[in-house]
């Protein structure tokens, strides 16, 4: 019965149960996402059409980022959560209505402008495309652009649900989105070609992120009345917090854009990089994304209640557990890259040579798993405090400074250099945000469990190295049997090495990962109940 309550849409979650729910939902969504990517690889391979399809998401993503930024799930949650804590439900709903009305109008106007200037943008961004690819990219981009309106409105509505600690419906929005992309290809792929995926994505953005959340919000009594009251104090506060996110460019988002820009010069390079990055995004989503989404309302509540010591301890506990788990998993991901990629993607038009290239990129991306995961938590710690300007300036400067590095490594190491540049860039991004939190006295480095993190790093290196050496005895030549045997042998070796390492070093990590209320976590009082923070738009 308790498990059934856990999956009720109306169930109010603790931070721990919210993280578990989001991890479960995101894991399921990534399974569907894998089926989506596997279908694309099977049906279209890694060629010109797939490059154009992946590239077509760039302008829509850019529009959403520039106009909306992270304002739906980040700044709005901070304001809405404060209103709920102060029992100002009417003010919360009024602010919700104003933001929806104003930003939908802005996004509609932006979409129209983007539709008009799509050819110019695509010609500048993807200069390596031939005329056929360019026409297809423009066509697909224009199909995808209107989806950003529904993504944004759905994001604001989901923020309302998250602020009420209702996590189920927002968690399953991306899953529905992925299902519609697959359905579009299966139903209309033969008639419409790869454009069927774009139409599936458009319909999926309406059905999943928008409609699913809107139904949930209506059921808890969230009302909407069109309003352009731009003089409303809460709306102006939201604008003040949101502008830095709209104007700044974080490498977390820009990395994909930069990779696509340089990779457009080769046939299939965008597709292979994308396949590697999407598979790499699975553990990022399960670890970092789930933790980040679940933690923000609780971070915001702690900061609003001025429980700064508990706030710092909660952030550090989250970062420690997510980072340690990521360090262990990195060893496995790097060791089994080739058989894993080959089993996941090789079928239809995606051949073994494509698998080998994609595995190299996946290998290098895997090196930065811990950095991608922890930066999501550090960033939300800043956002919970209402300070979006400082991280915006820092991440924008890092993004600009990283551009020559991408260019240099691309010239010297080709596509592999882009994956390495991505690692270096996200490392700088994560370290910068963590350092700023430390300097400002918000989250001290001293609060991290460095001893256990060091153990996890050592075990990750040793277990990954042992797995790699054991797998070298198996010739990987495109045989499914060899892939399965290598993956199984490498995984068993890695698991045994990790278990042995944790036992020999007497690591506290297994107990910390199992414990709902670890010592590092404070009790967060709210209405007589205790909340605990567990460690923790789909690409």
For each residue, the residues with C-beta under 8 A, 3 or more apart:
1: 4 5
2: 5 6
3: 6 7
4: 1 7 8
5: 1 2 8 11
6: 2 3 11 13 17 20 21
7: 3 4 11 21 168
8: 4 5 11 168
9: 166 168 169 216 219
10: 166 219 220
11: 5 6 7 8 166 168
12: 164 165 166
13: 6 17 18 21 165 166 167 294
14: 17 18 165 529 530 531 532
15: 18 19 294 295 298 524 531 532 533 534
16: 19 20 516 517 532 533 534
17: 6 13 14 20 21
18: 13 14 15 21 22 165 167 294
19: 15 16 22 23 290 291 294 295 534 535 536
20: 6 16 17 23 24 534
21: 6 7 13 17 18 24 25 167 168 171 294
22: 18 19 25 26 167 171 289 290 293 294 536
23: 19 20 26 27 286 287 290 536
24: 20 21 27 28 171
25: 21 22 28 29 168 171 172 175
26: 22 23 29 30 171 174 285 286 289 290
27: 23 24 30 31 286
28: 24 25 31 32 175
29: 25 26 32 33 172 174 175 178 285 538
30: 26 27 33 34 281 282 285 286
31: 27 28 34 35
32: 28 29 35 36 175 178 179 182
33: 29 30 36 37 174 178 278 282 538
34: 30 31 37 38 279 282 344
35: 31 32 38 39 178 182
36: 32 33 39 40 178 181 182
37: 33 34 40 41 275 278 279 344 345
38: 34 35 41 42 344 345 347
39: 35 36 42 43 182 185 186
40: 36 37 43 44 50 53 185 197
41: 37 38 44 45 46 275 345 346 347 348 349 350 354
42: 38 39 347 348 349 350
43: 39 40 185 189 194 348 349
44: 40 41 47 49 50 53 194 349
45: 41 50 268 271 348 349 350 351 354
46: 41 50 268 271 272 275 349 350 354 358
47: 44 50 51 267 268 271 349
48: 51 52 130 132 133 136 267 268
49: 44 52 53 133 136 193 194
50: 40 44 45 46 47 53 54 194 268 270 271 274
51: 47 48 54 55 129 133 263 264 267 268 269 270 271
52: 48 49 55 56 129 133 134 136 137 140 194
53: 40 44 49 50 56 136 140 194 197 198
54: 50 51 57 260 270 271 274
55: 51 52 58 122 125 126 129 137 260 264 270
56: 52 53 59 60 136 137 140 141 143 144 198
57: 54 60 61 144
58: 55 61 62 125 141 256 257 260
59: 56 62 63 114 118 121 122 125 141 145
60: 56 57 63 64 114 141 144 145 147 148
61: 57 58 64 65 253 256 257
62: 58 59 65 66 257
63: 59 60 66 67 107 110 111 114 145 148
64: 60 61 67 68 148 151 152 537
65: 61 62 68 69 246 249 253
66: 62 63 69 110 246
67: 63 64 103 106 107 110 148 152 246
68: 64 65 71 72 103 107 148 152 155 246
69: 65 66 74 242 245 246 248
70: 73 74 75 245 383
71: 68 74 75 76 103 238 241 242 245 246
72: 68 76 152 155 156 158 159
73: 70 76 77 155 158 159 162 293 296
74: 69 70 71 77 78 245 296 380 383 388
75: 70 71 78 79 238 241 242 245 383 388
76: 71 72 73 79 80 96 99 156 159 238
77: 73 74 80 81 159 162 163 296 297 300
78: 74 75 81 82 241 296 300 383 384 386
79: 75 76 82 83 92 95 234 237 238 241
80: 76 77 83 84 92 95 96 159 160 163
81: 77 78 84 85 163 297 300 301 304
82: 78 79 85 86 300 304
83: 79 80 86 88 89 91 92 95 234
84: 80 81 87 88 89 92 163 164
85: 81 82 301 304 305
86: 82 83
87: 84
88: 83 84 91 92
89: 83 84 92 93
90: 93 94
91: 83 88 94 95 234
92: 79 80 83 84 88 89 95 96 163
93: 89 90 96 97 222 223 224
94: 90 91 97 98 227 229 232 234
95: 79 80 83 91 92 98 99 232 234 235 238
96: 76 80 92 93 99 100 156 160 222 224
97: 93 94 100 101 223 224 225 226 227
98: 94 95 101 102 227 228 229 230 232 234 235
99: 76 95 96 102 103 156 235 238
100: 96 97 103 104 153 156 224
101: 97 98 104 105 226 227 228
102: 98 99 105 106 228 230 235
103: 67 68 71 99 100 106 107 152 153 156
104: 100 101 107 108 149 152 153
105: 101 102 108 109
106: 67 102 103 109 110
107: 63 67 68 103 104 110 111 148 149 152
108: 104 105 111 112 149
109: 105 106 112 113
110: 63 66 67 106 107 113 114
111: 63 107 108 114 115 145 146 148 149
112: 108 109 115 116
113: 109 110 116 117
114: 59 60 63 110 111 117 118 121 145
115: 111 112 118 142 145
116: 112 113
117: 113 114 120 121
118: 59 114 115 121 122 138 141 142 145
119: 122 123 134 138
120: 117 123 124
121: 59 114 117 118 124 125 141
122: 55 59 118 119 125 126 129 134 137 138 141
123: 119 120 126 127 134
124: 120 121 127
125: 55 58 59 121 122 257 260 261 264
126: 55 122 123 129 133 134 137 260 261 264
127: 123 124 264 265
128: 264 265 266
129: 51 52 55 122 126 133 134 137 264
130: 48 133 134
131: 134 135
132: 48 135 136
133: 48 49 51 52 126 129 130 136 137
134: 52 119 122 123 126 129 130 131 137 138
135: 131 132 138 139
136: 48 49 52 53 56 132 133 139 140 194
137: 52 55 56 122 126 129 133 134 140 141
138: 118 119 122 134 135 141 142
139: 135 136 142 143 195
140: 52 53 56 136 137 143 144 194 195 198
141: 56 58 59 60 118 121 122 137 138 144 145
142: 115 118 138 139 145
143: 56 139 140 195 198 199 201 202
144: 56 57 60 140 141 147 198 201 202
145: 59 60 63 111 114 115 118 141 142 148
146: 111 149 150 202
147: 60 144 150 151 201 202 205 206
148: 60 63 64 67 68 107 111 145 151 152 205
149: 104 107 108 111 146 152 153
150: 146 147 153 154 205 206 209 210
151: 64 147 148 154 155 205 209 210 537
152: 64 67 68 72 103 104 107 148 149 155 156
153: 100 103 104 149 150 156 157 210 214
154: 150 151 157 158 173 205 208 209 210 211 212 213 214
155: 68 72 73 151 152 158 159 209 537
156: 72 76 96 99 100 103 152 153 159 160
157: 153 154 160 161 210 213 214 216 217 222
158: 72 73 154 155 161 162 169 170 173 209 213
159: 72 73 76 77 80 155 156 162 163
160: 80 96 156 157 163 164 217 222
161: 157 158 164 166 167 169 170 213 216 217 220
162: 73 77 158 159 165 166 167 170 293 296 297
163: 77 80 81 84 92 159 160 297
164: 12 84 160 161 220
165: 12 13 14 18 162 297
166: 9 10 11 12 13 161 162 169 170 216 220
167: 13 18 21 22 161 162 170 171 293 294
168: 7 8 9 11 21 25 171 172 216
169: 9 158 161 166 172 173 212 213 215 216
170: 158 161 162 166 167 173 213 216 293
171: 21 22 24 25 26 167 168
172: 25 29 168 169 175 176 208 212
173: 154 158 169 170 176 177 208 209 212 213
174: 26 29 33 177 178 208 209 537 538
175: 25 28 29 32 172 178 179 208
176: 172 173 179 180 204 207 208 212
177: 173 174 180 181 201 204 205 207 208 209 538
178: 29 32 33 35 36 174 175 181 182 204 538
179: 32 175 176 182 183 204 208
180: 176 177 183 184 200 201 203 204 207 208
181: 36 177 178 184 185 197 200 201 204
182: 32 35 36 39 178 179 185 186 200
183: 179 180 186 187 200
184: 180 181 187 188 189 196 197 198 199 200 201 203 204
185: 39 40 43 181 182 188 189 194 196 197 200
186: 39 182 183 189
187: 183 184 196
188: 184 185 191 192 196 199
189: 43 184 185 186 192 193 194 196 197
190:
191: 188 196
192: 188 189 195 196 199
193: 49 189 196
194: 43 44 49 50 52 53 136 140 185 189 197 198
195: 139 140 143 192 198 199
196: 184 185 187 188 189 191 192 193 199 200
197: 40 53 181 184 185 189 194 200 201
198: 53 56 140 143 144 184 194 195 201 202
199: 143 184 188 192 195 196 202 203
200: 180 181 182 183 184 185 196 197 203 204
201: 143 144 147 177 180 181 184 197 198 204 205
202: 143 144 146 147 198 199 205 206
203: 180 184 199 200 206 207
204: 176 177 178 179 180 181 184 200 201 207 208
205: 147 148 150 151 154 177 201 202 208 209 210
206: 147 150 202 203 210 211
207: 176 177 180 203 204 210 211 212
208: 154 172 173 174 175 176 177 179 180 204 205 211 212
209: 150 151 154 155 158 173 174 177 205 212 213 537
210: 150 151 153 154 157 205 206 207 213 214
211: 154 206 207 208 214 215
212: 154 169 172 173 176 207 208 209 215 216
213: 154 157 158 161 169 170 173 209 210 216 217
214: 153 154 157 210 211 217 218
215: 169 211 212 218 219
216: 9 157 161 166 168 169 170 212 213 219 220
217: 157 160 161 213 214 220 222
218: 214 215 221 222
219: 9 10 215 216
220: 10 161 164 166 216 217
221: 218
222: 93 96 157 160 217 218
223: 93 97
224: 93 96 97 100
225: 97
226: 97 101
227: 94 97 98 101
228: 98 101 102
229: 94 98 232 235
230: 98 102 235 236
231: 235 236
232: 94 95 98 229 235 236
233: 236 237
234: 79 83 91 94 95 98 237 238
235: 95 98 99 102 229 230 231 232 238 239
236: 230 231 232 233 239 240
237: 79 233 234 240 241
238: 71 75 76 79 95 99 234 235 241 242
239: 235 236 242 243
240: 236 237 243
241: 71 75 78 79 237 238 244 245 386 388
242: 69 71 75 238 239 245 246 388
243: 239 240 246 247
244: 241 247 248 388 389 391 392 393
245: 69 70 71 74 75 241 242 248 388 392
246: 65 66 67 68 69 71 242 243
247: 243 244 392 396
248: 69 244 245 391 392 393 395 396
249: 65 253 254 395 396 399 400
250: 253 254 391 392 395 396 399 429
251: 254 255 395 398 399 402 425 426 428 429
252: 255 372 375 379 395 426 429
253: 61 65 249 250 256 257
254: 249 250 251 257 258 399
255: 251 252 258 259 422 425 426
256: 58 61 253 259 260 277 539
257: 58 61 62 125 253 254 260 261
258: 254 255 261 262 402 403 406 418
259: 255 256 262 263 270 273 277 418 422
260: 54 55 58 125 126 256 257 263 264 270 273 274
261: 125 126 257 258 264
262: 258 259 265 406 407 410 418
263: 51 259 260 266 269 270 273 415 418
264: 51 55 125 126 127 128 129 260 261 269 270
265: 127 128 262 269
266: 128 263 269 415
267: 47 48 51
268: 45 46 47 48 50 51 271 272 354
269: 51 263 264 265 266 272 273 415
270: 50 51 54 55 259 260 263 264 273 274
271: 45 46 47 50 51 54 268 274 275
272: 46 268 269 275 276 354 357 358 361 415
273: 259 260 263 269 270 276 277 361 415 418 419
274: 50 54 260 270 271 277 278
275: 37 41 46 271 272 278 279 341 345 358
276: 272 273 279 280 341 358 359 361 362 365 419
277: 256 259 273 274 280 281 361 365 539
278: 33 37 274 275 281 282 539
279: 34 37 275 276 282 340 341 344 362
280: 276 277 283 284 333 362 365 366 369
281: 30 277 278 284 285 539
282: 30 33 34 278 279 285 286
283: 280 286 287 326 329 333 369 373
284: 280 281 287 288 289 369 372 373
285: 26 29 30 281 282 288 289 290 538
286: 23 26 27 30 282 283 289 290
287: 23 283 284 290 291 322 325 326 329 369 373 535 536
288: 284 285 291 292 322 326 372 373 374 375 376 377 536
289: 22 26 284 285 286 292 293 376 536
290: 19 22 23 26 285 286 287 293 294 536
291: 19 287 288 294 295 318 322 373 376 377 534 535 536
292: 288 289 295 296 376 377 379 380 536
293: 22 73 162 167 170 289 290 296 536
294: 13 15 18 19 21 22 167 290 291 297 298 534 536
295: 15 19 291 292 298 299 314 318 377 380 533 536
296: 73 74 77 78 162 292 293 299 300 380 383 384
297: 77 81 162 163 165 294 300 301
298: 15 294 295 301 302 314 524 531 533
299: 295 296 302 303 311 314 315 380 381 383 384
300: 77 78 81 82 296 297 303 304 384
301: 81 85 297 298 304 305 524 526
302: 298 299 305 307 308 310 311 314 384 524
303: 299 300 306 307 308 311 384 385 386
304: 81 82 85 300 301
305: 85 301 302
306: 303
307: 302 303 310 311 522 524
308: 302 303 311 312 442
309: 312 313 522
310: 302 307 313 314 522 524
311: 299 302 303 307 308 314 315 381 384 442 443
312: 308 309 315 316 442 443 444 447
313: 309 310 316 317 447 520 521 522
314: 295 298 299 302 310 311 317 318 521 522 524 533
315: 299 311 312 318 319 377 378 381 437 443
316: 312 313 319 320 443 444 447 448 449 520
317: 313 314 320 321 518 520 521 533 535
318: 291 295 314 315 321 322 377 533 534 535 536
319: 315 316 322 323 374 377 378 448
320: 316 317 323 324 448 449 452 453 512 520 535
321: 317 318 324 325 509 512 513 518 534 535
322: 287 288 291 318 319 325 326 370 373 374 377 535 536
323: 319 320 326 327 370 373 374 453 456
324: 320 321 327 328 449 452 453 456 509 512
325: 287 321 322 328 329 456 509 513 535
326: 283 287 288 322 323 329 330 369 370 373 374
327: 323 324 330 331 369 370 453 456 457 459 460
328: 324 325 331 332 456 459 460 463 498
329: 283 287 325 326 332 333 369 460
330: 326 327 333 334 366 367 369 370 460 464
331: 327 328 334 335 459 460 461 462 463 464 465 467 494 498
332: 328 329 335 336 463 464 467 490 491 494
333: 280 283 329 330 336 337 340 362 366 369
334: 330 331 337 363 366 367 464 468
335: 331 332 464 465 467 468 471 490 494
336: 332 333 339 340 467 471 486 487 490 491 494
337: 333 334 340 341 359 360 362 363 366
338: 341 342 355 356 359 476 486
339: 336 342 343 471 476 482 483 484 486 487 490
340: 279 333 336 337 343 344 359 362 487
341: 275 276 279 337 338 344 345 346 355 358 359 362
342: 338 339 345 346 352 355 359 476 478 483
343: 339 340 346 480 483 484 487
344: 34 37 38 279 340 341
345: 37 38 41 275 341 342 350 354 355 358
346: 41 341 342 343 350 351 352 354 355 478
347: 38 41 42 350
348: 41 42 43 45
349: 41 42 43 44 45 46 47
350: 41 42 45 46 345 346 347 354 355
351: 45 346 354 355
352: 342 346 355 356 477 478
353: 356 357
354: 41 45 46 268 272 345 346 350 351 357 358
355: 338 341 342 345 346 350 351 352 358 359
356: 338 352 353 359 360
357: 272 353 354 360 361 415
358: 46 272 275 276 341 345 354 355 361 362
359: 276 337 338 340 341 342 355 356 362 363
360: 337 356 357 363 364 416 419
361: 272 273 276 277 357 358 364 365 415 416 419
362: 276 279 280 333 337 340 341 358 359 365 366
363: 334 337 359 360 366 367
364: 360 361 367 416 419 420 422 423
365: 276 277 280 361 362 368 419 422 423
366: 280 330 333 334 337 362 363 369
367: 330 334 363 364 423
368: 365 371 372 422 423 426 427
369: 280 283 284 287 326 327 329 330 333 366 372 373
370: 322 323 326 327 330 373 374
371: 368 374 375 423 426 427 429 430
372: 252 284 288 368 369 375 376 426 430
373: 283 284 287 288 291 322 323 326 369 370 376 377 536
374: 288 319 322 323 326 370 371 377 378 430 434
375: 252 288 371 372 378 379 426 429 430 433 434
376: 288 289 291 292 372 373 379 380 536
377: 288 291 292 295 315 318 319 322 373 374 380 381 536
378: 315 319 374 375 381 382 430 433 434 437 443
379: 252 292 375 376 382 383 391 433
380: 74 292 295 296 299 376 377 383 384
381: 299 311 315 377 378 384 385 437 442 443
382: 378 379 385 387 388 390 391 433 436 437 442
383: 70 74 75 78 296 299 379 380 386 387 388 391
384: 78 296 299 300 302 303 311 380 381
385: 303 381 382 442
386: 78 241 303 383
387: 382 383 390 391
388: 74 75 241 242 244 245 382 383 391 392
389: 244 392 393
390: 382 387 393 394 436 440
391: 244 248 250 379 382 383 387 388 394 395 433 436
392: 244 245 247 248 250 388 389 395 396
393: 244 248 389 390 396 397
394: 390 391 397 398 432 433 436
395: 248 249 250 251 252 391 392 398 399 429 432 433
396: 247 248 249 250 392 393 399 400
397: 393 394 400 401
398: 251 394 395 401 402 425 428 429 432
399: 249 250 251 254 395 396 402 403 425
400: 249 396 397 403
401: 397 398 404 405 428
402: 251 258 398 399 405 406 421 424 425 428
403: 258 399 400 406 407
404: 401 407 408
405: 401 402 408 409 421 424 425
406: 258 262 402 403 409 410 418 421 425
407: 262 403 404 410 411
408: 404 405 411 412 417
409: 405 406 412 413 417 418 420 421
410: 262 406 407 413 414 415 417 418 421
411: 407 408 417
412: 408 409 417
413: 409 410 416 417 420
414: 410 417 418
415: 263 266 269 272 273 357 361 410 418 419
416: 360 361 364 413 419 420
417: 408 409 410 411 412 413 414 420 421
418: 258 259 262 263 273 406 409 410 414 415 421 422
419: 273 276 360 361 364 365 415 416 422 423
420: 364 409 413 416 417 423 424
421: 402 405 406 409 410 417 418 424 425
422: 255 259 364 365 368 418 419 425 426
423: 364 365 367 368 371 419 420 426 427
424: 402 405 420 421 427 428
425: 251 255 398 399 402 405 406 421 422 428 429
426: 251 252 255 368 371 372 375 422 423 429 430
427: 368 371 423 424 430 431
428: 251 398 401 402 424 425 431 432
429: 250 251 252 371 375 395 398 425 426 432 433
430: 371 372 374 375 378 426 427 433 434
431: 427 428 434 435
432: 394 395 398 428 429 435 436
433: 375 378 379 382 391 394 395 429 430 436 437
434: 374 375 378 430 431 437 438 443 445
435: 431 432 438 439
436: 382 390 391 394 432 433 439 440
437: 315 378 381 382 433 434 440 442 443
438: 434 435 441 442 443 444 445
439: 435 436
440: 390 436 437
441: 438 444
442: 308 311 312 381 382 385 437 438
443: 311 312 315 316 378 381 434 437 438 447
444: 312 316 438 441 447
445: 434 438 448
446:
447: 312 313 316 443 444
448: 316 319 320 445 453
449: 316 320 324 452 453 508 520
450: 453 454
451: 454 455
452: 320 324 449 455 456 507 508 509 512
453: 320 323 324 327 448 449 450 456 457
454: 450 451 457 458
455: 451 452 458 459 501 502 505 507 509
456: 323 324 325 327 328 452 453 459 460 507 509
457: 327 453 454 460 461
458: 454 455 461 462 501 505
459: 327 328 331 455 456 462 463 497 498 501 502 505 507
460: 327 328 329 330 331 456 457 463 464 498
461: 331 457 458 464 465
462: 331 458 459 465 466 497 501
463: 328 331 332 459 460 466 467 493 494 497 498 501
464: 330 331 332 334 335 460 461 467 468 494
465: 331 335 461 462 468 469
466: 462 463 469 470 493 494 497
467: 331 332 335 336 463 464 470 471 490 491 493 494 497
468: 334 335 464 465 471 472 490
469: 465 466 472
470: 466 467 473 489 490 493
471: 335 336 339 467 468 474 486 489 490 493
472: 468 469
473: 470
474: 471 482 485 486 489
475: 482
476: 338 339 342 479 482 483 486
477: 352 482
478: 342 346 352 482
479: 476 482 483
480: 343 483 484
481: 484 485
482: 339 474 475 476 477 478 479 485 486
483: 339 342 343 476 479 480 486 487
484: 339 343 480 481 487 488
485: 474 481 482 488 489
486: 336 338 339 471 474 476 482 483 489 490
487: 336 339 340 343 483 484 490 491
488: 484 485 491 492
489: 470 471 474 485 486 492 493
490: 332 335 336 339 467 468 470 471 486 487 493 494
491: 332 336 467 487 488 494 495
492: 488 489 495 496
493: 463 466 467 470 471 489 490 496 497
494: 331 332 335 336 463 464 466 467 490 491 497 498
495: 491 492 498 499
496: 492 493 499 500
497: 459 462 463 466 467 493 494 500 501
498: 328 331 459 460 463 494 495 501 502
499: 495 496 502 503
500: 496 497 503 504
501: 455 458 459 462 463 497 498 504 505 507
502: 455 459 498 499 505 507 509 510
503: 499 500 506 507
504: 500 501
505: 455 458 459 501 502
506: 503
507: 452 455 456 459 501 502 503 510
508: 449 452 511 512
509: 321 324 325 452 455 456 502 512 513
510: 502 507 513 514
511: 508 514 515 518
512: 320 321 324 452 508 509 515 518 520
513: 321 325 509 510 535
514: 510 511
515: 511 512 518
516: 16 532 534
517: 16 521 523 530 532
518: 317 321 511 512 515 521
519:
520: 313 316 317 320 449 512
521: 313 314 317 517 518 532 533 534
522: 307 309 310 313 314
523: 517 530 531 532
524: 15 298 301 302 307 310 314 530 531 532 533
525: 528 529 530 531
526: 301 529 531
527:
528: 525
529: 14 525 526
530: 14 517 523 524 525
531: 14 15 298 523 524 525 526
532: 14 15 16 516 517 521 523 524
533: 15 16 295 298 314 317 318 521 524
534: 15 16 19 20 291 294 318 321 516 521
535: 19 287 291 317 318 320 321 322 325 513
536: 19 22 23 287 288 289 290 291 292 293 294 295 318 322 373 376 377
537: 64 151 155 174 209
538: 29 33 174 177 178 285
539: 256 277 278 281
